[in-house]
Amino acid sequence: MSRVCELTGKKAMTGNNVSFSMNKTKRRFNVNLFKKKFYLPEEDKWVTLKVSTRAIKNVNKKGITQVMKEARAKGFLTK
């Protein structure tokens, strides 16, 4: 499975490693992802999602139901 956040849609970016002599080689900037279980009180069940740290902060701020509703509207969450 690819390294994509299921709530925000964040995924890895590509760029260059630049040495002191300005040689450039390709590299990846991966997303800081975690597998996290969230409890949905209206559905009375637990859901395991692969989320970024930014998504965890959004859940703490807005609540899991609001964040999941926004993710479904944007097409990131298919569960």
CORKAPE-V806780 format. One record per run of one state. SS is the DSSP state (a for helix, b for strand, c for the rest). FROM is the first residue (numbers start at 0). TO is the last residue. If there is no record, write none. Layout:
SS_FROM_TO / SS_FROM_TO
//
This chain:
c_0_2 / b_3_3 / c_4_9 / b_10_10 / c_11_11 / b_12_17 / c_18_22 / b_23_28 / c_29_31 / b_32_39 / c_40_43 / b_44_51 / a_52_61 / c_62_62 / a_63_73 / c_74_78
//
